[in-house]
């Protein structure tokens, strides 16, 4: 029997391709991390500065960001 190393498929939990909104949000979050912004308050501030839309059209808040991440991860 050949023992195989475990592997990570980054899309293993994905059931469909991301839509334009998810791509926009994901790209904005990646830009925040690239700019060394790793805290929630800084992330929310950057999303608002970049005018990344929210589902309801209101400004990003920490609570809204957590709710949206939960919704998208469901």
C-alpha positions as a Markdown table, in Angstrom:
| # | Residue | x | y | z |
|---|---|---|---|---|
| 1 | Unk | 0.0 | 0.0 | 0.0 |
| 2 | Unk | 1.3 | 3.4 | -1.0 |
| 3 | Unk | 1.0 | 6.1 | 1.7 |
| 4 | Unk | 0.1 | 9.4 | 0.2 |
| 5 | Unk | 0.7 | 12.8 | 1.8 |
| 6 | Unk | -2.4 | 14.8 | 2.6 |
| 7 | Unk | -3.0 | 17.8 | 0.3 |
| 8 | Unk | -5.0 | 20.9 | 0.5 |
| 9 | Unk | -7.4 | 21.8 | -2.3 |
| 10 | Unk | -8.3 | 25.5 | -1.6 |
| 11 | Unk | -11.6 | 25.1 | -3.4 |
| 12 | Unk | -12.7 | 21.8 | -1.9 |
| 13 | Unk | -15.6 | 23.4 | 0.0 |
| 14 | Unk | -16.7 | 25.6 | -2.9 |
| 15 | Unk | -19.9 | 24.5 | -4.6 |
| 16 | Unk | -19.8 | 27.1 | -7.4 |
| 17 | Unk | -17.6 | 29.8 | -8.9 |
| 18 | Unk | -17.5 | 33.1 | -6.9 |
| 19 | Unk | -19.7 | 35.9 | -8.4 |
| 20 | Unk | -18.5 | 39.4 | -9.2 |
| 21 | Unk | -19.3 | 40.7 | -5.7 |
| 22 | Unk | -17.4 | 37.9 | -4.0 |
| 23 | Unk | -14.4 | 38.5 | -6.3 |
| 24 | Unk | -14.5 | 42.2 | -5.6 |
| 25 | Unk | -14.7 | 41.7 | -1.9 |
| 26 | Unk | -12.0 | 39.0 | -1.9 |
| 27 | Unk | -9.6 | 41.2 | -3.9 |
| 28 | Unk | -10.1 | 44.1 | -1.5 |
| 29 | Unk | -9.4 | 41.9 | 1.5 |
| 30 | Unk | -6.3 | 40.6 | -0.2 |
| 31 | Unk | -5.1 | 44.2 | -0.8 |
| 32 | Unk | -5.6 | 44.9 | 2.9 |
| 33 | Unk | -3.5 | 42.0 | 3.9 |
| 34 | Unk | -0.8 | 43.0 | 1.3 |
| 35 | Unk | -0.8 | 46.4 | 3.0 |
| 36 | Unk | -0.2 | 44.7 | 6.4 |
| 37 | Unk | -3.7 | 45.5 | 7.6 |
| 38 | Unk | -4.6 | 42.5 | 9.7 |
| 39 | Unk | -7.0 | 43.9 | 12.3 |
| 40 | Unk | -10.8 | 44.0 | 11.9 |
| 41 | Unk | -11.1 | 47.8 | 12.4 |
| 42 | Unk | -8.4 | 48.5 | 9.8 |
| 43 | Unk | -9.9 | 46.1 | 7.4 |
| 44 | Unk | -13.4 | 47.7 | 7.7 |
| 45 | Unk | -11.8 | 51.2 | 7.3 |
| 46 | Unk | -10.0 | 50.1 | 4.1 |
| 47 | Unk | -13.1 | 48.5 | 2.7 |
| 48 | Unk | -15.0 | 51.7 | 3.2 |
| 49 | Unk | -12.2 | 53.9 | 1.8 |
| 50 | Unk | -12.1 | 51.6 | -1.3 |
| 51 | Unk | -15.9 | 52.0 | -1.6 |
| 52 | Unk | -16.4 | 48.2 | -1.6 |
| 53 | Unk | -20.2 | 47.8 | -1.6 |
| 54 | Unk | -22.1 | 46.0 | 1.1 |
| 55 | Unk | -25.2 | 43.9 | 0.4 |
| 56 | Unk | -27.4 | 46.6 | 1.8 |
| 57 | Unk | -25.5 | 49.6 | 0.5 |
| 58 | Unk | -24.5 | 50.8 | 4.0 |
| 59 | Unk | -21.0 | 51.4 | 5.1 |
| 60 | Unk | -19.0 | 48.5 | 6.4 |
| 61 | Unk | -18.9 | 47.9 | 10.2 |
| 62 | Unk | -17.1 | 45.2 | 12.1 |
| 63 | Unk | -20.4 | 43.5 | 12.8 |
| 64 | Unk | -21.6 | 43.7 | 9.2 |
| 65 | Unk | -18.2 | 42.3 | 8.0 |
| 66 | Unk | -18.6 | 39.3 | 10.4 |
| 67 | Unk | -22.2 | 38.7 | 9.3 |
| 68 | Unk | -21.2 | 38.8 | 5.7 |
| 69 | Unk | -18.3 | 36.4 | 6.2 |
| 70 | Unk | -20.6 | 34.1 | 8.0 |
| 71 | Unk | -23.2 | 34.3 | 5.2 |
| 72 | Unk | -20.7 | 33.8 | 2.4 |
| 73 | Unk | -19.1 | 30.9 | 4.3 |
| 74 | Unk | -22.5 | 29.1 | 4.8 |
